[in-house]
Amino acid sequence: MLKYILAIIIFGVIIFIHEFGHFFTAKLCGIKVNQFALGMGPRLLKKQIGETEYSIRLLPIGGFCAMEGEDEESDNDRAFNNKPVWQRMIVIVAGAFMNIILGFVITIVLTCMRSAVPSTVVGGFSTESENSSVITAQSYECGLREGDQIIKMDGMRIFTTSDLSYQLSSSEDATYDLVVKRNGEKIKLDNVTFHDSKTDSVIDFGIKGLSKNPITVLSYSAKDCVSTARLIWISLVDLVSGKYGINDLSGPVGLVGAIGDATDAGETVRESVMTLMNLTVFITINLGIFNLLPIPGLDGGRFLFLLIEAVRRKPVKPEHEGFVHLIGMALLMLLIVVVTFSDIKKLIG
């Protein structure tokens, strides 16, 4: 039961932040907002404040910010369709932008909860015993040294420990070409392997921690958000290229299961909370990036039509744009059904 409650809270916060981005920028641009809803389906609660109806709806699977003239022509001077195209562009991308900002804020909190700010500088290697100088790390034998800052791994720029974890878990042959910075100089290390013969672990080196201050916390948090966004983009490219299939995707059911796993992952409440926050960062940034894709029915699709309007200096006919978005939404809903069915099969299995 706990995982379902947490899922509703997490999804609710992420959706609220997304729709609030549209709502807030619409108000700033003087656009009339008719409805602001959290959830879909029948209304559970509603309140009319000024010109806007605020409501909470039965199904916690979405939300919307309904603006005057958004999907139809309107003669109202404050209608969405009568505002300059640059203002409409800002309103459309604001939802995804707020999702990414939410991820950044949570990452800042997570970084502050750590004992030190992580870096990509090698802090040391595993040894035979506490009093022995015999190093059991294969990466040391391959040339890696304490104090090296790992800059690249197999050509991928390394910003944070998230990048290191991704590369160490995704290699097919478990050997890597590294570029490190040592004493101010860049050094290339080829065919590096990572293995601790003492613990039989892939991770055979430690990471140097930095003292917490506003600069290190903000810098690491920004880099970690960039790394998360890049890994999501890499996953999308791999999906399109065929490296991953439908069975590798997760929908609402799969995410609820992941949230349940996150709550049980830590040995302490603090560790479980941090794991859950990390998952929330991934979900909200993922939602932000996915919404910006130029797919009909998504914010990115609407932005594409606005871009066409800016180039042509006249809008696409509303009925034509609406039809394209309708088809896009239908296909997206079909994809959600297929992925949900796949999640249920995995759950039963």
VMD Tcl script that draws the C-alpha trace (Angstrom):
set ca {
  {0.00 0.00 0.00}
  {2.88 2.37 0.83}
  {4.31 2.23 -2.69}
  {0.94 3.21 -4.18}
  {0.63 6.18 -1.83}
  {4.20 7.27 -2.61}
  {3.57 6.82 -6.35}
  {0.48 9.03 -6.21}
  {2.40 11.69 -4.26}
  {5.42 11.61 -6.60}
  {3.34 11.62 -9.80}
  {1.10 14.33 -8.34}
  {4.03 16.61 -7.50}
  {5.70 16.08 -10.90}
  {2.47 16.69 -12.83}
  {1.57 19.71 -10.68}
  {4.98 21.28 -11.30}
  {4.64 20.64 -15.04}
  {1.18 22.17 -15.33}
  {2.12 25.01 -13.00}
  {4.87 25.94 -15.46}
  {2.25 26.38 -18.19}
  {-0.12 28.15 -15.78}
  {2.43 30.59 -14.34}
  {3.89 31.67 -17.69}
  {0.39 31.96 -19.20}
  {-0.60 34.33 -16.41}
  {2.64 36.30 -16.88}
  {1.85 36.67 -20.58}
  {-1.70 37.83 -19.82}
  {-3.34 34.70 -21.23}
  {-6.75 33.76 -19.82}
  {-6.63 30.38 -18.06}
  {-10.07 28.75 -17.90}
  {-9.16 25.60 -15.94}
  {-6.27 24.24 -13.92}
  {-6.70 20.58 -13.00}
  {-4.63 17.98 -11.18}
  {-5.62 14.51 -12.35}
  {-8.02 13.39 -15.07}
  {-11.62 12.21 -15.21}
  {-14.54 13.31 -13.00}
  {-14.04 16.21 -10.61}
  {-13.59 15.38 -6.93}
  {-13.10 18.95 -5.77}
  {-13.40 22.25 -7.60}
  {-13.08 25.92 -6.73}
  {-13.69 28.94 -8.93}
  {-11.22 31.72 -8.17}
  {-11.58 34.69 -10.48}
  {-11.66 33.56 -14.09}
  {-10.03 30.16 -13.42}
  {-11.61 26.94 -12.17}
  {-9.22 24.87 -10.03}
  {-10.01 21.15 -9.61}
  {-8.72 17.83 -8.34}
  {-9.90 14.87 -10.40}
  {-10.41 11.20 -9.80}
  {-7.57 9.62 -11.79}
  {-4.06 10.66 -10.67}
  {-2.56 10.05 -14.13}
  {-2.18 13.55 -15.50}
  {-3.48 17.07 -15.36}
  {-4.05 20.04 -17.59}
  {-3.99 23.80 -17.87}
  {-6.81 24.83 -20.23}
  {-6.18 28.24 -21.78}
  {-8.64 30.33 -23.77}
  {-8.01 29.86 -27.50}
  {-5.51 27.05 -27.03}
  {-7.27 24.47 -29.20}
  {-9.79 26.67 -30.98}
  {-10.13 30.14 -32.42}
  {-11.15 32.86 -29.97}
  {-11.81 36.56 -30.40}
  {-10.71 37.28 -26.82}
  {-7.68 39.59 -26.80}
  {-6.26 37.49 -23.95}
  {-6.68 34.20 -25.82}
  {-3.66 31.97 -26.39}
  {-4.07 32.09 -30.17}
  {-3.99 35.93 -30.18}
  {-0.70 36.25 -28.32}
  {2.67 36.73 -30.07}
  {4.26 33.46 -31.17}
  {7.28 33.94 -28.88}
  {5.02 34.17 -25.83}
  {3.17 31.02 -26.85}
  {6.52 29.24 -27.28}
  {7.52 30.17 -23.72}
  {4.21 28.92 -22.33}
  {4.48 25.61 -24.21}
  {8.04 24.75 -23.08}
  {7.56 26.04 -19.51}
  {6.08 22.76 -18.29}
  {9.07 20.67 -19.35}
  {11.44 23.36 -18.10}
  {9.83 23.24 -14.65}
  {10.24 19.44 -14.56}
  {13.96 19.83 -15.18}
  {14.16 22.59 -12.54}
  {12.41 20.26 -10.07}
  {15.05 17.61 -10.79}
  {17.79 20.17 -10.18}
  {16.28 21.28 -6.85}
  {15.92 17.68 -5.61}
  {19.50 16.95 -6.69}
  {20.69 19.92 -4.62}
  {18.87 18.49 -1.58}
  {20.38 15.06 -2.24}
  {23.88 16.50 -2.54}
  {23.44 18.37 0.74}
  {22.39 15.10 2.41}
  {25.70 13.45 1.48}
  {28.67 13.52 3.82}
  {30.75 15.06 1.02}
  {30.25 16.22 -2.55}
  {31.32 13.44 -4.98}
  {33.93 14.11 -7.64}
  {35.52 12.19 -10.50}
  {38.95 12.22 -8.83}
  {40.37 8.86 -7.79}
  {40.68 8.86 -4.01}
  {42.50 5.56 -3.49}
  {42.56 1.81 -4.19}
  {41.72 -1.34 -2.35}
  {44.67 -3.01 -0.56}
  {45.36 -6.54 0.72}
  {44.80 -5.42 4.31}
  {44.62 -2.22 6.30}
  {48.34 -2.39 7.13}
  {49.48 -3.69 3.74}
  {50.59 -1.67 0.76}
  {49.74 -4.43 -1.72}
  {47.12 -2.98 -4.07}
  {44.53 -5.47 -5.33}
  {42.97 -3.19 -7.96}
  {43.45 -4.09 -11.63}
  {42.91 -0.47 -12.67}
  {46.05 0.45 -10.72}
  {48.01 -2.17 -12.66}
  {46.63 -0.61 -15.87}
  {48.08 2.78 -14.97}
  {45.35 4.57 -13.01}
  {46.70 6.49 -10.01}
  {45.35 8.19 -6.93}
  {44.60 11.86 -7.68}
  {43.74 11.20 -11.34}
  {40.63 13.04 -12.51}
  {38.70 10.82 -14.94}
  {37.68 13.04 -17.85}
  {36.61 10.54 -20.50}
  {35.74 6.86 -20.60}
  {35.42 5.21 -24.02}
  {35.01 8.66 -25.57}
  {32.18 9.70 -23.25}
  {32.74 12.86 -21.22}
  {32.58 12.05 -17.52}
  {30.89 14.74 -15.43}
  {29.76 12.86 -12.31}
  {29.80 9.47 -10.63}
  {26.53 8.71 -12.46}
  {28.50 8.69 -15.73}
  {31.10 6.38 -14.20}
  {28.41 3.97 -12.99}
  {26.73 3.97 -16.41}
  {29.93 3.24 -18.29}
  {31.07 0.54 -15.87}
  {27.71 -1.23 -16.22}
  {27.22 -0.90 -19.98}
  {30.50 -2.12 -21.46}
  {30.44 -5.41 -23.34}
  {34.10 -6.40 -22.90}
  {34.76 -4.68 -19.51}
  {37.80 -2.84 -20.87}
  {37.92 0.91 -21.24}
  {40.00 3.64 -22.84}
  {40.39 6.46 -20.33}
  {41.53 10.06 -20.48}
  {42.61 11.38 -17.09}
  {44.03 14.65 -15.86}
  {47.20 14.11 -13.80}
  {49.24 17.02 -12.48}
  {47.50 19.37 -14.93}
  {48.20 17.19 -17.98}
  {45.83 14.94 -19.92}
  {46.99 11.34 -20.12}
  {45.42 8.54 -22.17}
  {45.17 5.07 -20.64}
  {44.15 2.28 -23.03}
  {42.58 -1.07 -22.23}
  {41.94 -0.36 -18.57}
  {40.07 -3.03 -16.61}
  {38.43 -2.63 -13.22}
  {38.38 -5.49 -10.72}
  {39.17 -5.84 -7.04}
  {40.67 -9.30 -6.47}
  {40.09 -8.95 -2.73}
  {36.34 -8.29 -2.87}
  {35.68 -9.65 -6.41}
  {34.04 -6.31 -7.23}
  {34.15 -4.23 -10.41}
  {34.59 -1.08 -8.35}
  {38.25 -1.21 -7.36}
  {38.89 2.44 -6.54}
  {37.45 5.12 -4.32}
  {36.26 8.60 -5.22}
  {37.56 11.72 -3.53}
  {34.91 13.73 -1.71}
  {34.85 17.52 -1.78}
  {33.83 19.77 1.09}
  {30.27 21.04 0.92}
  {29.83 24.70 0.08}
  {27.43 26.57 -2.24}
  {29.82 26.38 -5.21}
  {30.60 22.64 -5.00}
  {26.97 21.70 -4.24}
  {25.48 23.75 -7.09}
  {28.21 22.73 -9.53}
  {27.83 19.00 -8.84}
  {24.01 19.20 -8.87}
  {24.00 20.94 -12.26}
  {26.46 18.41 -13.70}
  {24.47 15.49 -12.32}
  {21.27 16.81 -13.94}
  {23.12 17.16 -17.24}
  {24.38 13.58 -16.87}
  {20.87 12.29 -16.13}
  {19.44 14.14 -19.13}
  {22.19 12.78 -21.37}
  {21.64 9.20 -20.19}
  {17.91 9.56 -20.87}
  {18.68 10.88 -24.36}
  {21.11 7.98 -24.98}
  {18.37 5.56 -23.94}
  {15.90 7.18 -26.36}
  {18.42 6.90 -29.20}
  {19.07 3.25 -28.31}
  {15.30 2.64 -28.33}
  {14.89 4.17 -31.79}
  {17.94 2.31 -33.12}
  {16.51 -1.01 -31.95}
  {18.99 -1.73 -29.16}
  {16.04 -1.82 -26.75}
  {12.49 -2.99 -27.45}
  {9.01 -2.41 -26.07}
  {9.65 -4.97 -23.32}
  {12.44 -2.76 -21.98}
  {10.08 0.18 -21.47}
  {8.20 0.84 -18.23}
  {4.82 2.51 -17.87}
  {2.84 3.57 -14.79}
  {2.69 0.00 -13.43}
  {6.43 -0.48 -13.86}
  {7.18 2.86 -12.23}
  {5.03 1.94 -9.22}
  {7.07 -1.25 -8.91}
  {10.31 0.73 -9.16}
  {9.09 3.08 -6.43}
  {8.32 0.06 -4.26}
  {11.82 -1.32 -4.88}
  {13.33 2.07 -4.01}
  {11.56 2.18 -0.64}
  {13.06 -1.22 0.23}
  {16.53 -0.55 -1.23}
  {18.17 1.16 1.74}
  {19.21 -0.37 5.03}
  {18.07 2.79 6.81}
  {15.18 5.19 6.33}
  {17.66 7.86 5.19}
  {19.08 5.60 2.47}
  {15.59 4.64 1.29}
  {14.57 8.31 1.12}
  {17.68 9.18 -0.89}
  {17.07 6.28 -3.30}
  {13.46 7.39 -3.74}
  {14.58 10.98 -4.37}
  {17.08 9.79 -6.97}
  {14.29 7.92 -8.76}
  {12.10 11.04 -8.61}
  {14.88 13.07 -10.24}
  {15.09 10.53 -13.05}
  {11.31 10.47 -13.59}
  {10.84 14.26 -13.64}
  {13.80 14.94 -15.95}
  {12.68 12.07 -18.16}
  {9.19 13.59 -18.37}
  {10.67 16.99 -19.21}
  {12.86 15.67 -22.01}
  {10.19 13.35 -23.43}
  {7.66 16.21 -23.52}
  {10.05 18.30 -25.61}
  {10.30 15.68 -28.35}
  {8.66 16.91 -31.60}
  {5.89 14.33 -31.36}
  {2.28 15.36 -32.09}
  {0.26 15.59 -28.90}
  {3.27 16.50 -26.76}
  {4.56 19.97 -25.89}
  {7.41 19.45 -28.35}
  {4.89 18.81 -31.13}
  {3.02 22.00 -30.29}
  {6.30 23.90 -30.20}
  {7.14 22.55 -33.67}
  {3.88 23.99 -35.05}
  {4.69 27.33 -33.42}
  {8.14 27.21 -35.01}
  {6.53 26.59 -38.40}
  {4.24 29.54 -37.76}
  {7.21 31.76 -36.88}
  {8.95 30.80 -40.14}
  {5.83 31.06 -42.35}
  {4.58 34.15 -40.48}
  {1.11 32.65 -40.39}
  {-0.31 29.80 -38.28}
  {-1.23 26.34 -39.49}
  {-5.01 25.97 -39.68}
  {-6.28 24.99 -36.20}
  {-8.33 22.08 -37.55}
  {-5.27 20.65 -39.30}
  {-3.04 21.03 -36.24}
  {-5.75 19.64 -33.98}
  {-6.14 16.56 -36.19}
  {-2.39 15.89 -36.10}
  {-2.29 16.22 -32.30}
  {-5.33 13.94 -32.00}
  {-3.60 11.23 -34.00}
  {-0.44 11.70 -31.95}
  {-2.31 11.43 -28.65}
  {-4.13 8.30 -29.86}
  {-0.82 6.64 -30.74}
  {0.71 7.67 -27.41}
  {-2.27 6.23 -25.52}
  {-1.90 3.02 -27.52}
  {1.79 2.89 -26.57}
  {0.89 3.39 -22.89}
  {-1.62 0.50 -23.09}
  {0.97 -1.78 -24.73}
  {3.67 -0.87 -22.20}
  {1.25 -1.27 -19.29}
  {0.27 -4.72 -20.56}
  {3.97 -5.58 -20.78}
  {4.50 -4.35 -17.19}
  {1.63 -6.52 -15.95}
  {3.09 -9.56 -17.73}
  {6.45 -8.92 -16.03}
  {4.70 -8.51 -12.68}
  {2.83 -11.80 -13.08}
  {5.98 -13.53 -14.29}
}
mol new
graphics top color blue
foreach p $ca { graphics top sphere $p radius 0.5 }
foreach p [lrange $ca 0 end-1] q [lrange $ca 1 end] { graphics top cylinder $p $q radius 0.2 }
display resetview
